[in-house]
Amino acid sequence: MLVRLWGVFFLLLLGVGVGVVAFSGMGVAPVVFKAPTILSYLAMTPYDAGLLMGRVFVKANMFLNLLAVVLFLDVLVLFAIKRLKSVPLVLVLAHILNIAFIFLFSLYYTPAILKAQAQGRFYTTTKEFMELHAQSELLFKALFVLLCFSFLYRAFTLIPKPPR
């Protein structure tokens, strides 16, 4: 019973994590960067929009870092409840990659982008910044796919097998 409760709690947090990644990347970012076309009187530059998105990602990273800890705990739970040979290694690998991607995004890319923004508008137009930003976007998309995979795989492990 306790294991099933953990599974439900874990899926809830993982689902929220998928939502945070999806909404910040596919919901908030397009609106923030297109704000001047939505509100024509708004004099906001792409640099200003980037500053706002930086704040959004700082908040999102707080939850994602918590999720990374919960993903690690789920790996421990999987090893505790199953014999070593029956632990779904593909799920464990996905969890470990999710943890790595979360920490790479929140502890490397976000601070690097915020530091670049702090250096001023000009620095955010450099080739180095553009490459850094493109890498962070690619990582965020990969994180989204992996979180979805972990969610679906873990959800199917909670469904009881039919009796034979």
C-alpha positions as CSV (number, residue, x, y, z in Angstrom):
1,M,0.0,0.0,0.0
2,L,2.8,2.4,0.9
3,V,4.6,1.6,-2.3
4,R,1.5,2.4,-4.4
5,L,1.1,5.7,-2.5
6,W,4.7,6.6,-3.2
7,G,4.0,5.7,-6.9
8,V,1.0,8.0,-7.0
9,F,2.8,10.8,-5.2
10,F,5.8,10.4,-7.6
11,L,3.6,10.4,-10.7
12,L,1.9,13.6,-9.5
13,L,5.2,15.4,-9.0
14,L,6.6,14.0,-12.3
15,G,3.4,15.2,-14.1
16,V,3.8,18.6,-12.6
17,G,7.4,18.6,-13.8
18,V,6.3,17.8,-17.3
19,G,3.8,20.6,-17.1
20,V,6.4,23.1,-15.8
21,V,8.8,22.3,-18.6
22,A,6.1,22.3,-21.3
23,F,4.4,25.5,-20.0
24,S,7.5,27.5,-19.5
25,G,8.9,26.6,-22.8
26,M,5.8,26.4,-25.0
27,G,3.5,28.7,-23.1
28,V,5.3,31.5,-21.3
29,A,8.3,32.0,-23.6
30,P,6.3,32.7,-26.8
31,V,4.0,35.1,-25.0
32,V,6.8,37.0,-23.3
33,F,8.9,37.3,-26.5
34,K,5.8,38.3,-28.6
35,A,4.5,40.7,-25.9
36,P,5.2,43.9,-28.0
37,T,3.1,42.5,-30.9
38,I,0.3,41.5,-28.5
39,L,0.4,44.9,-26.7
40,S,1.5,47.4,-29.3
41,Y,2.0,50.1,-26.6
42,L,4.6,47.9,-24.8
43,A,8.1,49.0,-25.5
44,M,9.9,45.8,-24.6
45,T,13.0,44.6,-26.4
46,P,14.0,41.0,-26.9
47,Y,16.7,41.6,-24.3
48,D,14.0,42.7,-21.8
49,A,11.9,39.6,-22.7
50,G,15.0,37.5,-22.0
51,L,15.4,39.1,-18.6
52,L,11.8,38.2,-17.8
53,M,12.2,34.6,-19.0
54,G,15.4,34.3,-16.9
55,R,13.2,35.0,-13.8
56,V,10.6,32.4,-15.0
57,F,13.3,29.8,-15.4
58,V,14.8,30.6,-11.9
59,K,11.4,29.8,-10.4
60,A,10.9,26.7,-12.6
61,N,14.3,25.5,-11.6
62,M,13.4,25.5,-7.9
63,F,10.7,22.9,-8.6
64,L,12.8,21.0,-11.1
65,N,15.6,20.7,-8.5
66,L,13.1,19.3,-6.1
67,L,12.0,16.9,-8.8
68,A,15.5,15.7,-9.3
69,V,15.7,14.7,-5.6
70,V,12.4,12.9,-6.0
71,L,13.6,11.1,-9.1
72,F,16.6,9.9,-7.1
73,L,14.4,8.7,-4.3
74,D,12.3,6.8,-6.8
75,V,15.4,5.0,-8.0
76,L,16.1,4.0,-4.4
77,V,12.5,2.9,-4.0
78,L,12.7,0.8,-7.1
79,F,15.8,-0.9,-5.8
80,A,14.2,-1.4,-2.4
81,I,11.0,-3.1,-3.6
82,K,12.4,-5.2,-6.4
83,R,15.2,-7.7,-6.7
84,L,18.2,-6.2,-8.5
85,K,17.5,-8.3,-11.6
86,S,13.9,-7.2,-11.9
87,V,14.5,-3.4,-11.6
88,P,13.6,-1.8,-14.9
89,L,17.1,-0.5,-15.9
90,V,15.7,1.6,-18.7
91,L,13.6,3.5,-16.2
92,V,16.6,3.9,-13.8
93,L,18.7,5.2,-16.7
94,A,15.9,7.6,-17.7
95,H,15.7,8.9,-14.1
96,I,19.5,9.3,-14.0
97,L,19.5,11.2,-17.3
98,N,16.6,13.4,-16.1
99,I,18.5,14.2,-12.9
100,A,21.6,15.1,-14.9
101,F,19.6,17.2,-17.4
102,I,17.8,19.1,-14.6
103,F,21.0,19.9,-12.8
104,L,22.8,20.8,-16.1
105,F,20.0,23.2,-17.0
106,S,19.5,24.7,-13.5
107,L,23.0,24.8,-12.2
108,Y,25.0,25.5,-15.5
109,Y,22.9,26.9,-18.3
110,T,20.5,29.1,-16.3
111,P,23.3,30.8,-14.3
112,A,25.5,31.2,-17.4
113,I,22.6,32.8,-19.3
114,L,21.8,35.1,-16.4
115,K,25.5,36.1,-16.1
116,A,25.6,36.9,-19.8
117,Q,22.4,39.0,-19.5
118,A,24.0,40.9,-16.5
119,Q,26.9,41.8,-18.9
120,G,24.4,43.9,-20.9
121,R,22.3,43.9,-24.0
122,F,25.3,43.7,-26.4
123,Y,26.6,40.4,-24.9
124,T,23.3,38.6,-25.6
125,T,23.8,39.2,-29.3
126,T,27.2,37.5,-29.4
127,K,27.9,34.1,-31.1
128,E,28.9,32.6,-27.8
129,F,25.6,33.6,-26.1
130,M,23.6,32.4,-29.1
131,E,25.3,29.0,-28.9
132,L,24.8,28.7,-25.2
133,H,21.1,29.6,-25.5
134,A,20.6,27.1,-28.4
135,Q,22.2,24.4,-26.3
136,S,20.0,25.2,-23.3
137,E,16.9,25.1,-25.5
138,L,18.0,21.7,-26.9
139,L,18.6,20.4,-23.4
140,F,15.2,21.6,-22.2
141,K,13.5,19.8,-25.1
142,A,15.4,16.6,-24.4
143,L,14.4,17.0,-20.7
144,F,10.7,17.3,-21.7
145,V,10.9,14.1,-23.8
146,L,12.7,12.2,-21.0
147,L,10.3,13.3,-18.3
148,C,7.4,12.2,-20.5
149,F,9.1,8.8,-21.0
150,S,9.7,8.4,-17.3
151,F,6.1,9.4,-16.5
152,L,4.6,6.9,-19.0
153,Y,6.9,4.1,-18.1
154,R,6.4,4.6,-14.3
155,A,2.6,4.9,-14.8
156,F,2.5,1.5,-16.6
157,T,4.5,-0.1,-13.8
158,L,1.8,1.0,-11.3
159,I,-1.0,-0.7,-13.3
160,P,-1.5,-4.2,-11.8
161,K,-1.0,-7.1,-14.1
162,P,-4.1,-9.1,-14.9
163,P,-4.3,-12.5,-13.2
164,R,-3.4,-15.5,-15.3
